[in-house]
């Protein structure tokens, strides 16, 4: 059986999440295009970038949020429930990141540059919080 090797993954989920955010910014910068001032021109790439950034939020949170039951997936409610007991501000940032990145950007393809930028700001804030509250990565 062949092993699949992932490139670029350092084993550090927070570094991996930052890589997702960097990739999302690069997609917006190079692919989403400039439409009317303040807006992107290509919804396909806005969706791609916002979904990438949202995945980065989940990767960062997976470093600290325990899996609820063996062999089950975490849902948005799992993250919300965990954050509601740990930090209400981060909970609100998570909900806002969900709205901006996952719903408005990822599903709707909202072309507003402010929408994507705001979502990425919330994502970075969540990443910083995770960095302060995660256990050191063992190698």
N, CA, C and O atoms as CSV, one atom per row, in Angstrom:
chain,resi,resn,atom,element,x,y,z
A,1,UNK,N,N,0.839,-1.174,0.000
A,1,UNK,CA,C,0.000,0.000,0.000
A,1,UNK,C,C,0.885,1.238,0.000
A,1,UNK,O,O,1.823,1.343,0.790
A,2,UNK,N,N,0.579,2.171,-0.890
A,2,UNK,CA,C,1.342,3.407,-0.983
A,2,UNK,C,C,0.873,4.403,0.061
A,2,UNK,O,O,-0.319,4.505,0.354
A,3,UNK,N,N,1.823,5.131,0.615
A,3,UNK,CA,C,1.450,6.199,1.542
A,3,UNK,C,C,1.351,7.496,0.760
A,3,UNK,O,O,2.162,7.779,-0.122
A,4,UNK,N,N,0.358,8.262,1.099
A,4,UNK,CA,C,0.184,9.549,0.451
A,4,UNK,C,C,0.954,10.583,1.265
A,4,UNK,O,O,0.780,10.704,2.477
A,5,UNK,N,N,1.794,11.309,0.577
A,5,UNK,CA,C,2.601,12.320,1.254
A,5,UNK,C,C,2.006,13.693,0.962
A,5,UNK,O,O,1.793,14.069,-0.191
A,6,UNK,N,N,1.746,14.428,2.039
A,6,UNK,CA,C,1.250,15.782,1.853
A,6,UNK,C,C,2.435,16.729,1.834
A,6,UNK,O,O,3.388,16.567,2.596
A,7,UNK,N,N,2.367,17.701,0.970
A,7,UNK,CA,C,3.476,18.647,0.882
A,7,UNK,C,C,3.151,19.893,1.681
A,7,UNK,O,O,2.013,20.361,1.685
A,8,UNK,N,N,4.128,20.414,2.338
A,8,UNK,CA,C,3.980,21.667,3.046
A,8,UNK,C,C,3.411,21.562,4.452
A,8,UNK,O,O,3.458,22.542,5.196
A,9,UNK,N,N,2.880,20.421,4.842
A,9,UNK,CA,C,2.293,20.297,6.176
A,9,UNK,C,C,3.389,19.995,7.174
A,9,UNK,O,O,4.093,18.992,7.063
A,10,UNK,N,N,3.525,20.879,8.155
A,10,UNK,CA,C,4.612,20.777,9.117
A,10,UNK,C,C,4.266,19.944,10.340
A,10,UNK,O,O,5.137,19.669,11.165
A,11,UNK,N,N,3.007,19.537,10.471
A,11,UNK,CA,C,2.583,18.824,11.666
A,11,UNK,C,C,2.059,19.777,12.725
A,11,UNK,O,O,1.475,19.341,13.718
A,12,UNK,N,N,2.258,21.063,12.527
A,12,UNK,CA,C,1.763,22.089,13.440
A,12,UNK,C,C,0.456,22.639,12.880
A,12,UNK,O,O,0.473,23.333,11.863
A,13,UNK,N,N,-0.682,22.345,13.521
A,13,UNK,CA,C,-1.963,22.779,12.969
A,13,UNK,C,C,-2.101,24.298,12.879
A,13,UNK,O,O,-2.808,24.796,12.004
A,14,UNK,N,N,-1.448,25.031,13.755
A,14,UNK,CA,C,-1.554,26.486,13.701
A,14,UNK,C,C,-0.763,27.051,12.520
A,14,UNK,O,O,-1.198,28.004,11.874
A,15,UNK,N,N,0.391,26.465,12.247
A,15,UNK,CA,C,1.162,26.866,11.064
A,15,UNK,C,C,0.402,26.482,9.796
A,15,UNK,O,O,0.420,27.212,8.805
A,16,UNK,N,N,-0.256,25.345,9.839
A,16,UNK,CA,C,-1.055,24.906,8.687
A,16,UNK,C,C,-2.234,25.855,8.467
A,16,UNK,O,O,-2.545,26.200,7.327
A,17,UNK,N,N,-2.886,26.276,9.538
A,17,UNK,CA,C,-3.993,27.226,9.421
A,17,UNK,C,C,-3.505,28.540,8.820
A,17,UNK,O,O,-4.176,29.126,7.971
A,18,UNK,N,N,-2.336,29.001,9.263
A,18,UNK,CA,C,-1.775,30.238,8.702
A,18,UNK,C,C,-1.498,30.068,7.221
A,18,UNK,O,O,-1.684,31.006,6.447
A,19,UNK,N,N,-1.059,28.893,6.816
A,19,UNK,CA,C,-0.817,28.615,5.394
A,19,UNK,C,C,-2.116,28.717,4.603
A,19,UNK,O,O,-2.122,29.238,3.488
A,20,UNK,N,N,-3.215,28.224,5.168
A,20,UNK,CA,C,-4.521,28.350,4.522
A,20,UNK,C,C,-4.874,29.831,4.331
A,20,UNK,O,O,-5.332,30.230,3.260
A,21,UNK,N,N,-4.659,30.640,5.373
A,21,UNK,CA,C,-4.980,32.069,5.277
A,21,UNK,C,C,-4.117,32.751,4.226
A,21,UNK,O,O,-4.605,33.581,3.459
A,22,UNK,N,N,-2.840,32.404,4.191
A,22,UNK,CA,C,-1.941,32.980,3.191
A,22,UNK,C,C,-2.387,32.588,1.783
A,22,UNK,O,O,-2.367,33.413,0.870
A,23,UNK,N,N,-2.789,31.329,1.611
A,23,UNK,CA,C,-3.275,30.879,0.307
A,23,UNK,C,C,-4.545,31.624,-0.091
A,23,UNK,O,O,-4.714,31.991,-1.253
A,24,UNK,N,N,-5.438,31.846,0.872
A,24,UNK,CA,C,-6.680,32.566,0.587
A,24,UNK,C,C,-6.374,33.991,0.126
A,24,UNK,O,O,-6.963,34.477,-0.840
A,25,UNK,N,N,-5.458,34.651,0.816
A,25,UNK,CA,C,-5.081,36.018,0.426
A,25,UNK,C,C,-4.466,36.047,-0.973
A,25,UNK,O,O,-4.728,36.953,-1.764
A,26,UNK,N,N,-3.649,35.042,-1.258
A,26,UNK,CA,C,-3.015,34.971,-2.578
A,26,UNK,C,C,-4.062,34.763,-3.677
A,26,UNK,O,O,-3.965,35.372,-4.742
A,27,UNK,N,N,-5.037,33.929,-3.435
A,27,UNK,CA,C,-6.114,33.709,-4.411
A,27,UNK,C,C,-6.862,35.015,-4.663
A,27,UNK,O,O,-7.136,35.369,-5.809
A,28,UNK,N,N,-7.189,35.728,-3.586
A,28,UNK,CA,C,-7.905,36.999,-3.743
A,28,UNK,C,C,-7.063,38.014,-4.510
A,28,UNK,O,O,-7.570,38.748,-5.357
A,29,UNK,N,N,-5.779,38.042,-4.200
A,29,UNK,CA,C,-4.890,39.026,-4.817
A,29,UNK,C,C,-4.649,38.752,-6.301
A,29,UNK,O,O,-4.650,39.673,-7.118
A,30,UNK,N,N,-4.443,37.478,-6.644
A,30,UNK,CA,C,-4.015,37.164,-8.010
A,30,UNK,C,C,-5.118,36.656,-8.926
A,30,UNK,O,O,-4.997,36.766,-10.146
A,31,UNK,N,N,-6.199,36.099,-8.364
A,31,UNK,CA,C,-7.204,35.456,-9.210
A,31,UNK,C,C,-8.576,36.134,-9.206
A,31,UNK,O,O,-9.276,36.116,-10.218
A,32,UNK,N,N,-8.961,36.727,-8.081
A,32,UNK,CA,C,-10.335,37.239,-7.953
A,32,UNK,C,C,-10.578,38.473,-8.803
A,32,UNK,O,O,-11.730,38.819,-9.067
A,33,UNK,N,N,-9.538,39.131,-9.228
A,33,UNK,CA,C,-9.674,40.271,-10.127
A,33,UNK,C,C,-10.184,41.520,-9.436
A,33,UNK,O,O,-10.697,41.478,-8.318
A,34,UNK,N,N,-10.030,42.620,-10.129
A,34,UNK,CA,C,-10.524,43.897,-9.633
A,34,UNK,C,C,-11.692,44.338,-10.497
A,34,UNK,O,O,-11.536,44.620,-11.685
A,35,UNK,N,N,-12.849,44.391,-9.889
A,35,UNK,CA,C,-14.028,44.878,-10.596
A,35,UNK,C,C,-14.190,46.348,-10.294
A,35,UNK,O,O,-13.226,47.114,-10.311
A,36,UNK,N,N,-15.402,46.724,-10.023
A,36,UNK,CA,C,-15.693,48.077,-9.582
A,36,UNK,C,C,-14.862,48.343,-8.324
A,36,UNK,O,O,-14.661,47.420,-7.535
A,37,UNK,N,N,-14.373,49.564,-8.108
A,37,UNK,CA,C,-13.574,49.814,-6.899
A,37,UNK,C,C,-14.258,49.286,-5.631
A,37,UNK,O,O,-15.429,49.562,-5.372
A,38,UNK,N,N,-13.485,48.517,-4.850
A,38,UNK,CA,C,-14.005,47.944,-3.618
A,38,UNK,C,C,-14.614,46.561,-3.787
A,38,UNK,O,O,-15.116,45.976,-2.827
A,39,UNK,N,N,-14.569,46.040,-5.002
A,39,UNK,CA,C,-15.181,44.744,-5.283
A,39,UNK,C,C,-14.260,43.888,-6.149
A,39,UNK,O,O,-13.471,44.403,-6.941
A,40,UNK,N,N,-14.377,42.582,-5.983
A,40,UNK,CA,C,-13.693,41.645,-6.867
A,40,UNK,C,C,-14.574,41.428,-8.098
A,40,UNK,O,O,-15.746,41.805,-8.108
A,41,UNK,N,N,-14.000,40.822,-9.128
A,41,UNK,CA,C,-14.768,40.618,-10.354
A,41,UNK,C,C,-15.159,39.162,-10.610
A,41,UNK,O,O,-16.033,38.904,-11.437
A,42,UNK,N,N,-14.532,38.202,-9.917
A,42,UNK,CA,C,-14.790,36.795,-10.205
A,42,UNK,C,C,-15.225,36.049,-8.947
A,42,UNK,O,O,-14.414,35.759,-8.068
A,43,UNK,N,N,-16.511,35.747,-8.880
A,43,UNK,CA,C,-17.085,35.089,-7.696
A,43,UNK,C,C,-16.488,33.696,-7.477
A,43,UNK,O,O,-16.383,33.242,-6.337
A,44,UNK,N,N,-16.099,33.020,-8.550
A,44,UNK,CA,C,-15.527,31.674,-8.421
A,44,UNK,C,C,-14.306,31.700,-7.501
A,44,UNK,O,O,-14.169,30.844,-6.626
A,45,UNK,N,N,-13.430,32.670,-7.694
A,45,UNK,CA,C,-12.209,32.735,-6.899
A,45,UNK,C,C,-12.453,33.316,-5.512
A,45,UNK,O,O,-11.733,32.990,-4.569
A,46,UNK,N,N,-13.455,34.165,-5.380
A,46,UNK,CA,C,-13.830,34.654,-4.053
A,46,UNK,C,C,-14.327,33.475,-3.225
A,46,UNK,O,O,-13.955,33.329,-2.061
A,47,UNK,N,N,-15.163,32.638,-3.821
A,47,UNK,CA,C,-15.663,31.446,-3.122
A,47,UNK,C,C,-14.510,30.528,-2.732
A,47,UNK,O,O,-14.466,30.017,-1.614
A,48,UNK,N,N,-13.585,30.325,-3.652
A,48,UNK,CA,C,-12.442,29.456,-3.388
A,48,UNK,C,C,-11.608,30.000,-2.227
A,48,UNK,O,O,-11.228,29.248,-1.330
A,49,UNK,N,N,-11.326,31.287,-2.242
A,49,UNK,CA,C,-10.504,31.897,-1.198
A,49,UNK,C,C,-11.206,31.853,0.155
A,49,UNK,O,O,-10.586,31.523,1.166
A,50,UNK,N,N,-12.484,32.180,0.179
A,50,UNK,CA,C,-13.210,32.204,1.452
A,50,UNK,C,C,-13.366,30.793,2.023
A,50,UNK,O,O,-13.268,30.606,3.236
A,51,UNK,N,N,-13.604,29.814,1.176
A,51,UNK,CA,C,-13.675,28.426,1.654
A,51,UNK,C,C,-12.317,27.963,2.180
A,51,UNK,O,O,-12.252,27.216,3.157
A,52,UNK,N,N,-11.248,28.397,1.546
A,52,UNK,CA,C,-9.901,28.061,2.020
A,52,UNK,C,C,-9.646,28.671,3.390
A,52,UNK,O,O,-9.133,28.003,4.287
A,53,UNK,N,N,-10.002,29.935,3.548
A,53,UNK,CA,C,-9.810,30.602,4.837
A,53,UNK,C,C,-10.676,29.963,5.917
A,53,UNK,O,O,-10.226,29.791,7.050
A,54,UNK,N,N,-11.913,29.610,5.577
A,54,UNK,CA,C,-12.795,28.958,6.560
A,54,UNK,C,C,-12.201,27.622,6.998
A,54,UNK,O,O,-12.252,27.278,8.179
A,55,UNK,N,N,-11.644,26.877,6.064
A,55,UNK,CA,C,-10.990,25.609,6.405
A,55,UNK,C,C,-9.825,25.854,7.360
A,55,UNK,O,O,-9.575,25.050,8.259
A,56,UNK,N,N,-9.116,26.960,7.167
A,56,UNK,CA,C,-8.027,27.309,8.065
A,56,UNK,C,C,-8.508,27.575,9.484
A,56,UNK,O,O,-7.837,27.208,10.449
A,57,UNK,N,N,-9.668,28.210,9.615
A,57,UNK,CA,C,-10.254,28.442,10.942
A,57,UNK,C,C,-10.509,27.101,11.624
A,57,UNK,O,O,-10.194,26.926,12.801
A,58,UNK,N,N,-11.078,26.160,10.883
A,58,UNK,CA,C,-11.383,24.848,11.455
A,58,UNK,C,C,-10.117,24.078,11.808
A,58,UNK,O,O,-10.079,23.389,12.827
A,59,UNK,N,N,-9.089,24.186,10.985
A,59,UNK,CA,C,-7.812,23.531,11.281
A,59,UNK,C,C,-7.231,24.086,12.581
A,59,UNK,O,O,-6.748,23.326,13.422
A,60,UNK,N,N,-7.276,25.400,12.744
A,60,UNK,CA,C,-6.753,26.023,13.966
A,60,UNK,C,C,-7.540,25.559,15.185
A,60,UNK,O,O,-6.950,25.214,16.209
A,61,UNK,N,N,-8.854,25.548,15.088
A,61,UNK,CA,C,-9.677,25.144,16.226
A,61,UNK,C,C,-9.565,23.654,16.524
A,61,UNK,O,O,-9.690,23.239,17.676
A,62,UNK,N,N,-9.331,22.859,15.502
A,62,UNK,CA,C,-9.170,21.418,15.724
A,62,UNK,C,C,-7.978,21.111,16.627
A,62,UNK,O,O,-7.908,20.038,17.227
A,63,UNK,N,N,-7.048,22.052,16.722
A,63,UNK,CA,C,-5.885,21.862,17.591
A,63,UNK,C,C,-6.284,21.877,19.064
A,63,UNK,O,O,-5.560,21.342,19.904
A,64,UNK,N,N,-7.425,22.485,19.386
A,64,UNK,CA,C,-7.801,22.591,20.799
A,64,UNK,C,C,-9.185,22.046,21.128
A,64,UNK,O,O,-9.444,21.698,22.280
A,65,UNK,N,N,-10.073,21.964,20.155
A,65,UNK,CA,C,-11.435,21.488,20.423
A,65,UNK,C,C,-11.450,19.964,20.388
A,65,UNK,O,O,-11.099,19.366,19.370
A,66,UNK,N,N,-11.848,19.336,21.480
A,66,UNK,CA,C,-11.864,17.872,21.506
A,66,UNK,C,C,-12.968,17.304,20.600
A,66,UNK,O,O,-14.016,17.923,20.418
A,67,UNK,N,N,-12.713,16.128,20.042
A,67,UNK,CA,C,-13.717,15.436,19.241
A,67,UNK,C,C,-14.790,14.912,20.181
A,67,UNK,O,O,-14.462,14.262,21.174
A,68,UNK,N,N,-16.080,15.178,19.898
A,68,UNK,CA,C,-17.142,14.844,20.842
A,68,UNK,C,C,-17.305,13.354,21.140
A,68,UNK,O,O,-17.294,12.956,22.304
A,69,UNK,N,N,-17.453,12.543,20.127
A,69,UNK,CA,C,-17.667,11.112,20.299
A,69,UNK,C,C,-16.776,10.400,19.293
A,69,UNK,O,O,-16.540,10.891,18.190
A,70,UNK,N,N,-16.291,9.244,19.692
A,70,UNK,CA,C,-15.401,8.490,18.812
A,70,UNK,C,C,-16.045,8.292,17.437
A,70,UNK,O,O,-17.220,7.942,17.323
A,71,UNK,N,N,-15.243,8.527,16.405
A,71,UNK,CA,C,-15.638,8.351,15.009
A,71,UNK,C,C,-16.786,9.257,14.568
A,71,UNK,O,O,-17.520,8.903,13.646
A,72,UNK,N,N,-16.955,10.405,15.198
A,72,UNK,CA,C,-17.966,11.338,14.712
A,72,UNK,C,C,-17.282,12.630,14.286
A,72,UNK,O,O,-16.181,12.950,14.734
A,73,UNK,N,N,-17.951,13.350,13.425
A,73,UNK,CA,C,-17.414,14.609,12.931
A,73,UNK,C,C,-17.808,15.753,13.850
A,73,UNK,O,O,-18.841,15.717,14.518
A,74,UNK,N,N,-16.972,16.747,13.864
A,74,UNK,CA,C,-17.309,17.958,14.591
A,74,UNK,C,C,-18.230,18.787,13.702
A,74,UNK,O,O,-18.021,18.887,12.493
A,75,UNK,N,N,-19.236,19.371,14.308
A,75,UNK,CA,C,-20.124,20.271,13.573
A,75,UNK,C,C,-19.845,21.696,14.029
A,75,UNK,O,O,-19.098,21.916,14.982
A,76,UNK,N,N,-20.438,22.642,13.355
A,76,UNK,CA,C,-20.299,24.033,13.765
A,76,UNK,C,C,-20.781,24.185,15.199
A,76,UNK,O,O,-20.209,24.959,15.966
A,77,UNK,N,N,-21.819,23.460,15.564
A,77,UNK,CA,C,-22.339,23.529,16.931
A,77,UNK,C,C,-21.328,23.002,17.952
A,77,UNK,O,O,-21.287,23.483,19.084
A,78,UNK,N,N,-20.520,22.029,17.564
A,78,UNK,CA,C,-19.474,21.520,18.457
A,78,UNK,C,C,-18.496,22.640,18.808
A,78,UNK,O,O,-18.146,22.832,19.972
A,79,UNK,N,N,-18.063,23.374,17.785
A,79,UNK,CA,C,-17.143,24.486,18.007
A,79,UNK,C,C,-17.802,25.581,18.837
A,79,UNK,O,O,-17.191,26.127,19.756
A,80,UNK,N,N,-19.046,25.896,18.510
A,80,UNK,CA,C,-19.767,26.940,19.253
A,80,UNK,C,C,-19.914,26.568,20.725
A,80,UNK,O,O,-19.697,27.396,21.609
A,81,UNK,N,N,-20.278,25.337,20.974
A,81,UNK,CA,C,-20.460,24.892,22.352
A,81,UNK,C,C,-19.149,24.975,23.133
A,81,UNK,O,O,-19.124,25.438,24.273
A,82,UNK,N,N,-18.072,24.525,22.513
A,82,UNK,CA,C,-16.765,24.576,23.173
A,82,UNK,C,C,-16.376,26.025,23.467
A,82,UNK,O,O,-15.977,26.351,24.585
A,83,UNK,N,N,-16.492,26.887,22.461
A,83,UNK,CA,C,-16.076,28.277,22.638
A,83,UNK,C,C,-16.956,29.026,23.630
A,83,UNK,O,O,-16.488,29.950,24.296
A,84,UNK,N,N,-18.220,28.639,23.736
A,84,UNK,CA,C,-19.113,29.322,24.675
A,84,UNK,C,C,-18.676,29.100,26.119
A,84,UNK,O,O,-18.989,29.909,26.993
A,85,UNK,N,N,-17.959,28.017,26.375
A,85,UNK,CA,C,-17.479,27.748,27.734
A,85,UNK,C,C,-16.071,28.298,27.968
A,85,UNK,O,O,-15.622,28.388,29.111
A,86,UNK,N,N,-15.374,28.666,26.885
A,86,UNK,CA,C,-13.979,29.101,27.009
A,86,UNK,C,C,-13.809,30.610,26.878
A,86,UNK,O,O,-13.131,31.235,27.694
A,87,UNK,N,N,-14.426,31.198,25.846
A,87,UNK,CA,C,-14.216,32.616,25.591
A,87,UNK,C,C,-15.345,33.132,24.704
A,87,UNK,O,O,-15.439,32.770,23.531
A,88,UNK,N,N,-16.198,33.980,25.271
A,88,UNK,CA,C,-17.360,34.488,24.536
A,88,UNK,C,C,-16.946,35.383,23.366
A,88,UNK,O,O,-17.606,35.387,22.327
A,89,UNK,N,N,-15.863,36.137,23.525
A,89,UNK,CA,C,-15.420,37.002,22.430
A,89,UNK,C,C,-15.006,36.154,21.225
A,89,UNK,O,O,-15.369,36.465,20.090
A,90,UNK,N,N,-14.261,35.106,21.467
A,90,UNK,CA,C,-13.832,34.230,20.377
A,90,UNK,C,C,-15.043,33.515,19.776
A,90,UNK,O,O,-15.084,33.273,18.570
A,91,UNK,N,N,-16.021,33.178,20.605
A,91,UNK,CA,C,-17.266,32.596,20.087
A,91,UNK,C,C,-17.906,33.548,19.083
A,91,UNK,O,O,-18.313,33.125,18.001
A,92,UNK,N,N,-17.997,34.824,19.431
A,92,UNK,CA,C,-18.598,35.805,18.516
A,92,UNK,C,C,-17.754,35.977,17.251
A,92,UNK,O,O,-18.294,36.151,16.159
A,93,UNK,N,N,-16.442,35.930,17.403
A,93,UNK,CA,C,-15.570,36.004,16.230
A,93,UNK,C,C,-15.758,34.779,15.339
A,93,UNK,O,O,-15.748,34.892,14.113
A,94,UNK,N,N,-15.928,33.615,15.952
A,94,UNK,CA,C,-16.164,32.386,15.198
A,94,UNK,C,C,-17.473,32.486,14.408
A,94,UNK,O,O,-17.516,32.149,13.225
A,95,UNK,N,N,-18.520,32.944,15.056
A,95,UNK,CA,C,-19.819,33.090,14.380
A,95,UNK,C,C,-19.704,34.095,13.230
A,95,UNK,O,O,-20.256,33.880,12.151
A,96,UNK,N,N,-18.986,35.187,13.470
A,96,UNK,CA,C,-18.804,36.182,12.406
A,96,UNK,C,C,-17.950,35.631,11.265
A,96,UNK,O,O,-18.250,35.873,10.096
A,97,UNK,N,N,-16.886,34.891,11.598
A,97,UNK,CA,C,-16.058,34.273,10.559
A,97,UNK,C,C,-16.905,33.289,9.743
A,97,UNK,O,O,-16.776,33.220,8.521
A,98,UNK,N,N,-17.757,32.539,10.415
A,98,UNK,CA,C,-18.670,31.613,9.732
A,98,UNK,C,C,-19.556,32.374,8.755
A,98,UNK,O,O,-19.723,31.967,7.605
A,99,UNK,N,N,-20.120,33.476,9.221
A,99,UNK,CA,C,-21.010,34.265,8.360
A,99,UNK,C,C,-20.269,34.887,7.186
A,99,UNK,O,O,-20.724,34.792,6.046
A,100,UNK,N,N,-19.124,35.527,7.453
A,100,UNK,CA,C,-18.392,36.219,6.392
A,100,UNK,C,C,-17.704,35.257,5.430
A,100,UNK,O,O,-17.808,35.414,4.213
A,101,UNK,N,N,-17.007,34.268,5.969
A,101,UNK,CA,C,-16.208,33.390,5.110
A,101,UNK,C,C,-17.026,32.251,4.520
A,101,UNK,O,O,-17.000,32.025,3.311
A,102,UNK,N,N,-17.745,31.541,5.364
A,102,UNK,CA,C,-18.435,30.340,4.901
A,102,UNK,C,C,-19.711,30.682,4.130
A,102,UNK,O,O,-19.922,30.186,3.023
A,103,UNK,N,N,-20.553,31.523,4.712
A,103,UNK,CA,C,-21.835,31.820,4.078
A,103,UNK,C,C,-21.728,32.885,2.985
A,103,UNK,O,O,-22.002,32.607,1.817
A,104,UNK,N,N,-21.333,34.099,3.360
A,104,UNK,CA,C,-21.280,35.189,2.377
A,104,UNK,C,C,-20.220,34.948,1.301
A,104,UNK,O,O,-20.490,35.109,0.111
A,105,UNK,N,N,-19.029,34.566,1.717
A,105,UNK,CA,C,-17.955,34.368,0.752
A,105,UNK,C,C,-18.012,33.028,0.061
A,105,UNK,O,O,-17.968,32.952,-1.167
A,106,UNK,N,N,-18.113,31.958,0.852
A,106,UNK,CA,C,-18.034,30.607,0.302
A,106,UNK,C,C,-19.258,30.168,-0.472
A,106,UNK,O,O,-19.136,29.529,-1.518
A,107,UNK,N,N,-20.436,30.500,0.025
A,107,UNK,CA,C,-21.662,30.104,-0.672
A,107,UNK,C,C,-22.139,31.168,-1.656
A,107,UNK,O,O,-22.411,30.877,-2.820
A,108,UNK,N,N,-22.234,32.401,-1.170
A,108,UNK,CA,C,-22.817,33.456,-1.987
A,108,UNK,C,C,-21.831,34.077,-2.961
A,108,UNK,O,O,-22.242,34.663,-3.962
A,109,UNK,N,N,-20.539,33.959,-2.688
A,109,UNK,CA,C,-19.544,34.575,-3.566
A,109,UNK,C,C,-19.631,36.092,-3.551
A,109,UNK,O,O,-19.425,36.740,-4.577
A,110,UNK,N,N,-19.938,36.663,-2.385
A,110,UNK,CA,C,-20.047,38.115,-2.236
A,110,UNK,C,C,-18.760,38.769,-2.744
A,110,UNK,O,O,-17.670,38.442,-2.275
A,111,UNK,N,N,-18.886,39.674,-3.683
A,111,UNK,CA,C,-17.722,40.275,-4.327
A,111,UNK,C,C,-17.105,41.435,-3.550
A,111,UNK,O,O,-16.066,41.956,-3.956
A,112,UNK,N,N,-17.714,41.844,-2.458
A,112,UNK,CA,C,-17.189,42.957,-1.678
A,112,UNK,C,C,-15.837,42.597,-1.054
A,112,UNK,O,O,-15.699,41.568,-0.393
A,113,UNK,N,N,-14.863,43.449,-1.273
A,113,UNK,CA,C,-13.541,43.227,-0.681
A,113,UNK,C,C,-13.614,43.341,0.840
A,113,UNK,O,O,-12.862,42.673,1.549
A,114,UNK,N,N,-14.511,44.180,1.339
A,114,UNK,CA,C,-14.660,44.336,2.785
A,114,UNK,C,C,-15.153,43.048,3.432
A,114,UNK,O,O,-14.740,42.720,4.545
A,115,UNK,N,N,-16.019,42.322,2.760
A,115,UNK,CA,C,-16.537,41.063,3.298
A,115,UNK,C,C,-15.399,40.071,3.500
A,115,UNK,O,O,-15.248,39.500,4.580
A,116,UNK,N,N,-14.604,39.872,2.465
A,116,UNK,CA,C,-13.487,38.923,2.547
A,116,UNK,C,C,-12.457,39.387,3.576
A,116,UNK,O,O,-11.957,38.581,4.360
A,117,UNK,N,N,-12.142,40.671,3.576
A,117,UNK,CA,C,-11.140,41.201,4.505
A,117,UNK,C,C,-11.606,41.048,5.950
A,117,UNK,O,O,-10.823,40.663,6.819
A,118,UNK,N,N,-12.863,41.346,6.206
A,118,UNK,CA,C,-13.394,41.222,7.568
A,118,UNK,C,C,-13.353,39.767,8.020
A,118,UNK,O,O,-12.966,39.481,9.153
A,119,UNK,N,N,-13.747,38.849,7.146
A,119,UNK,CA,C,-13.695,37.427,7.475
A,119,UNK,C,C,-12.283,36.975,7.795
A,119,UNK,O,O,-12.072,36.216,8.741
A,120,UNK,N,N,-11.315,37.434,7.016
A,120,UNK,CA,C,-9.916,37.068,7.265
A,120,UNK,C,C,-9.397,37.676,8.571
A,120,UNK,O,O,-8.581,37.061,9.257
A,121,UNK,N,N,-9.855,38.851,8.910
A,121,UNK,CA,C,-9.449,39.454,10.187
A,121,UNK,C,C,-9.975,38.627,11.369
A,121,UNK,O,O,-9.252,38.391,12.337
A,122,UNK,N,N,-11.228,38.194,11.282
A,122,UNK,CA,C,-11.762,37.335,12.337
A,122,UNK,C,C,-10.991,36.018,12.398
A,122,UNK,O,O,-10.701,35.513,13.483
A,123,UNK,N,N,-10.664,35.470,11.244
A,123,UNK,CA,C,-9.919,34.209,11.186
A,123,UNK,C,C,-8.559,34.350,11.855
A,123,UNK,O,O,-8.160,33.480,12.629
A,124,UNK,N,N,-7.842,35.431,11.568
A,124,UNK,CA,C,-6.528,35.670,12.175
A,124,UNK,C,C,-6.643,35.828,13.687
A,124,UNK,O,O,-5.787,35.345,14.429
A,125,UNK,N,N,-7.688,36.495,14.144
A,125,UNK,CA,C,-7.891,36.683,15.577
A,125,UNK,C,C,-8.125,35.336,16.269
A,125,UNK,O,O,-7.606,35.097,17.359
A,126,UNK,N,N,-8.897,34.470,15.638
A,126,UNK,CA,C,-9.149,33.128,16.184
A,126,UNK,C,C,-7.848,32.334,16.227
A,126,UNK,O,O,-7.574,31.634,17.202
A,127,UNK,N,N,-7.053,32.444,15.173
A,127,UNK,CA,C,-5.767,31.747,15.127
A,127,UNK,C,C,-4.855,32.199,16.271
A,127,UNK,O,O,-4.209,31.370,16.911
A,128,UNK,N,N,-4.802,33.500,16.528
A,128,UNK,CA,C,-3.973,34.009,17.627
A,128,UNK,C,C,-4.453,33.460,18.966
A,128,UNK,O,O,-3.644,33.072,19.808
A,129,UNK,N,N,-5.760,33.427,19.160
A,129,UNK,CA,C,-6.306,32.885,20.402
A,129,UNK,C,C,-5.947,31.406,20.548
A,129,UNK,O,O,-5.556,30.956,21.626
A,130,UNK,N,N,-6.084,30.662,19.461
A,130,UNK,CA,C,-5.735,29.235,19.497
A,130,UNK,C,C,-4.260,29.051,19.842
A,130,UNK,O,O,-3.900,28.126,20.569
A,131,UNK,N,N,-3.413,29.928,19.321
A,131,UNK,CA,C,-1.988,29.850,19.610
A,131,UNK,C,C,-1.683,30.046,21.086
A,131,UNK,O,O,-0.748,29.450,21.622
A,132,UNK,N,N,-2.475,30.882,21.737
A,132,UNK,CA,C,-2.267,31.121,23.167
A,132,UNK,C,C,-2.864,30.013,24.033
A,132,UNK,O,O,-2.495,29.878,25.200
A,133,UNK,N,N,-3.781,29.222,23.478
A,133,UNK,CA,C,-4.492,28.238,24.292
A,133,UNK,C,C,-4.303,26.787,23.861
A,133,UNK,O,O,-5.003,25.898,24.345
A,134,UNK,N,N,-3.373,26.550,22.968
A,134,UNK,CA,C,-3.131,25.166,22.540
A,134,UNK,C,C,-1.895,24.624,23.236
A,134,UNK,O,O,-1.015,25.371,23.664
A,135,UNK,N,N,-1.857,23.317,23.334
A,135,UNK,CA,C,-0.687,22.641,23.911
A,135,UNK,C,C,0.429,22.660,22.873
A,135,UNK,O,O,0.147,22.660,21.675
A,136,UNK,N,N,1.679,22.677,23.300
A,136,UNK,CA,C,2.778,22.627,22.344
A,136,UNK,C,C,2.709,21.354,21.505
A,136,UNK,O,O,2.351,20.284,21.997
A,137,UNK,N,N,3.055,21.494,20.250
A,137,UNK,CA,C,3.023,20.349,19.335
A,137,UNK,C,C,4.220,19.461,19.604
A,137,UNK,O,O,5.355,19.934,19.658
A,138,UNK,N,N,3.961,18.158,19.774
A,138,UNK,CA,C,5.048,17.184,19.994
A,138,UNK,C,C,5.514,16.658,18.663
A,138,UNK,O,O,4.708,16.368,17.779
A,139,UNK,N,N,6.822,16.535,18.520
A,139,UNK,CA,C,7.376,16.014,17.264
A,139,UNK,C,C,7.977,14.663,17.472
A,139,UNK,O,O,8.493,14.065,16.528
